């Protein structure tokens, strides 16, 4: 599956990043590699996290791998 992260809007980047992070080592040590790739730029940081996930699992967190069945709290509001 080919994923073009550059075409994702900001909110989608945020949601997909959140899903991916829930399946990763969320400690400072675990996320420091992303900090190095996107120093003080949140959108680049989201993309780095998602790219790492896509490289590991072959698609977006909402579609494949351990994050595909996660439901974010923000998605349950208003149900």
N, C-alpha and C positions, 0 to 999 in steps of 0.2 A: 504494500500500500504506500503510495507516495503522498506525503503531507507537505503542503506549502504553508508553513507557519506564517509567512509574511502576509498572507491574505486574511488572516484572522483579525477580527476587530478587537478592541481593547477588552471588552467584557468577556469575550470568549477566551482571550489569552489568560485573563485572571481566573476564570473558572477551570480551564484545563490545567493551569499551573497548580491551583489548589488541589485538584484531584490527584495530580502526579505527586505532589509533596506529601499527601497523606499515605503514600505507599513507599516513601523513601525515608532515609535517615534525616530527620528534621533538626538534628542538633547543629550547633554552630560549625562543628567540624564537618558534618555532612553536607551543609549548604555552602561552605566557603568556596568551593570550586565554581559556583555560579556567581558569587560576589566578584571573583577575579575576572570573569568573562564580561560582566556588565556593571562596572564600577559606577555607582550613583545614577543608574538609568533603569528604572523599574520595568519598562517594556522590554528592554534587552534581557533583563533578568528572567522575566516570564518566559521569553523565547528560549533562553538557555536551558531552563528547567524542562520545558516541553520537548525540546530537541533531544535532551538526554533520555527522556522517557520514550520518545519515538524510536530512538536508536536501540534502546533496550527491548522494546515490546512490539515495534513494527507499526504503530499507529497512534492516534490521539488517545489520551486517557479515557475519554468518553466512549471509545469504540473497542479497545482491546486491552488485554492485560489485567492486572489486579485492580485497577481503578475503574474499570468499565461499569461495575455494579454499584459504585459509590453514589450516594445522593447527597448533594450539598444542602446544608440547612437553608441557604438562600433560595433554593429551588422548591422548597416545601412551603414557603410563605404564600399565603393566599389560597392554599388548596382546600 
